[in-house]
Amino acid sequence: MMTIKVYAVNREGDVRVLRERAEVVPLDEPDTSQRLPACGCPRCAEPEPEPEPEPEPVQ
């Protein structure tokens, strides 16, 4: 079992509890409906350059 408590902190450091502490059972693998979409920012949207293949050793 795990416990979870949801709270928000503003810029001044004030804390507001959104959900009190509760016991939860962790999932082995989250449902696909619970996953966040892929990031769409320009840095993440650029494909990573493919690594250049290593030259084969000369025998």
Backbone bond lengths (Angstrom), bond angles and torsions (degrees), N, CA, C in turn:
res aa  C-N    CA-C-N  psi(-1)  N-CA   C-N-CA  omega(-1)  CA-C   N-CA-C  phi
1 M - - - 1.454 - - 1.516 110.19 -
2 M 1.304 114.94 149.68 1.456 122.61 175.78 1.516 107.89 -125.87
3 T 1.327 115.90 162.94 1.460 119.90 172.17 1.518 108.15 -118.32
4 I 1.323 115.08 151.48 1.459 120.98 178.97 1.519 108.45 -140.31
5 K 1.329 114.73 143.33 1.458 121.64 175.81 1.518 105.60 -140.07
6 V 1.309 117.18 128.65 1.455 121.55 -176.60 1.523 108.74 -106.22
7 Y 1.335 114.63 126.87 1.458 119.36 179.21 1.526 109.78 -144.08
8 A 1.326 115.44 163.03 1.461 121.94 178.60 1.515 108.31 -122.85
9 V 1.331 116.36 143.32 1.459 122.24 177.96 1.518 107.04 -122.98
10 N 1.339 116.87 127.58 1.460 119.06 178.41 1.527 110.30 -90.15
11 R 1.319 116.88 -179.45 1.466 121.60 -175.73 1.524 113.23 -62.47
12 E 1.320 116.80 -28.16 1.455 120.37 179.76 1.526 112.23 -81.98
13 G 1.322 117.29 -5.76 1.458 121.72 179.74 1.516 114.41 91.87
14 D 1.329 116.75 6.57 1.461 120.05 177.42 1.526 109.37 -72.93
15 V 1.332 116.20 134.88 1.463 121.89 -178.00 1.521 109.12 -105.83
16 R 1.337 115.08 134.83 1.469 121.11 177.20 1.515 107.28 -128.21
17 V 1.324 117.37 123.83 1.459 122.22 -179.49 1.521 108.98 -79.38
18 L 1.347 115.79 124.46 1.457 120.56 178.17 1.525 110.98 -93.14
19 R 1.345 116.28 -37.68 1.465 122.10 175.80 1.518 107.98 -141.23
20 E 1.316 116.23 131.91 1.458 121.03 179.26 1.523 110.93 -66.50
21 R 1.311 116.35 165.35 1.466 122.34 -179.73 1.527 110.09 -60.48
22 A 1.335 115.30 134.20 1.464 120.98 -179.60 1.517 109.01 -144.71
23 E 1.321 116.82 152.16 1.458 121.40 175.80 1.525 109.05 -86.17
24 V 1.340 114.81 137.50 1.460 120.43 -179.94 1.519 108.91 -135.95
25 V 1.321 115.47 156.05 1.460 121.69 175.89 1.529 106.88 -100.12
26 P 1.336 118.43 121.33 1.460 119.23 -179.24 1.526 111.80 -70.06
27 L 1.319 116.09 146.31 1.459 121.87 176.87 1.520 109.74 -85.73
28 D 1.323 116.69 146.99 1.461 119.99 173.83 1.526 109.68 -68.90
29 E 1.321 116.53 -44.29 1.465 122.54 -179.59 1.521 106.85 -142.20
30 P 1.348 119.43 123.21 1.464 119.92 -179.21 1.530 111.86 -65.99
31 D 1.323 115.83 150.77 1.459 120.95 174.50 1.521 108.80 -62.03
32 T 1.325 116.88 149.44 1.460 119.56 -179.66 1.524 111.23 -63.80
33 S 1.322 118.06 -25.61 1.462 120.49 179.18 1.526 111.23 -70.86
34 Q 1.342 118.52 -17.18 1.461 122.10 -178.68 1.526 112.30 -95.20
35 R 1.317 118.18 -4.23 1.460 120.58 -178.25 1.528 110.08 -84.20
36 L 1.311 115.75 147.10 1.454 120.77 177.97 1.530 109.27 -77.41
37 P 1.333 116.96 149.73 1.462 118.96 177.45 1.533 110.28 -68.80
38 A 1.314 116.10 161.73 1.457 120.86 178.41 1.529 109.24 -62.53
39 C 1.318 116.12 147.04 1.459 121.65 179.54 1.522 109.60 -65.28
40 G 1.316 117.36 139.93 1.452 121.43 -178.89 1.517 113.26 -111.78
41 C 1.348 118.06 12.21 1.461 119.52 -179.50 1.533 109.40 -68.40
42 P 1.334 118.54 157.45 1.467 121.02 -177.25 1.539 113.50 -56.80
43 R 1.329 117.10 -38.14 1.461 118.83 -178.84 1.523 111.33 -65.64
44 C 1.318 116.89 -42.28 1.467 120.45 -178.94 1.526 111.60 -78.09
45 A 1.327 117.43 -27.18 1.459 120.51 -177.30 1.524 112.02 -74.41
46 E 1.346 117.45 -24.32 1.465 119.47 179.08 1.519 109.38 -70.66
47 P 1.319 116.54 130.65 1.471 117.46 177.59 1.521 110.04 -69.42
48 E 1.316 115.55 143.29 1.461 120.10 177.57 1.514 109.02 -71.22
49 P 1.337 116.82 138.80 1.464 117.77 177.93 1.523 110.01 -65.15
50 E 1.335 114.12 139.83 1.463 118.54 179.74 1.519 109.11 -73.54
51 P 1.320 116.81 139.46 1.462 118.37 179.22 1.521 110.45 -66.27
52 E 1.333 114.55 143.34 1.463 118.30 179.45 1.520 109.14 -73.10
53 P 1.327 116.79 141.64 1.472 118.60 -179.42 1.532 110.57 -66.69
54 E 1.318 114.27 142.64 1.467 119.25 179.05 1.531 109.24 -73.69
55 P 1.328 116.59 140.11 1.472 117.89 178.55 1.524 110.51 -66.16
56 E 1.312 114.50 145.96 1.461 118.91 179.09 1.520 109.25 -75.05
57 P 1.317 117.34 140.47 1.471 119.49 -178.98 1.535 110.90 -66.68
58 V 1.318 114.56 141.94 1.466 120.74 178.60 1.516 108.67 -84.68
59 Q 1.319 116.79 133.08 1.461 119.65 -178.89 1.495 111.68 -108.41
